[in-house]
Amino acid sequence: MIKTKIIAIVAAAGLLGGCDNMTTGQKGALTGAALGTGIGMVAGGSFGEVVGAGLIGGAVGYLGGSAISNNK
């Protein structure tokens, strides 16, 4: 269980390392999708639940990133 969490965190960090020329909304979407998918996997959900969690996380991350970008 801990090994899965560590792999998910390392994968998210690796993906975020390539975010140099992305907007704040795009960075938020990527982070939210990675976190949602990781949480779904750790919780032991089925494939559909994991994909759904990733999609919802991505949408929420995009909205949060866009809101932050608009308040600068």
Secondary structure as GFF3:
##gff-version 3
##sequence-region A 1 72
A	DSSP	alpha_helix	2	16	.	.	.	ID=ss1
A	DSSP	alpha_helix	24	42	.	.	.	ID=ss2
A	DSSP	alpha_helix	47	70	.	.	.	ID=ss3
###
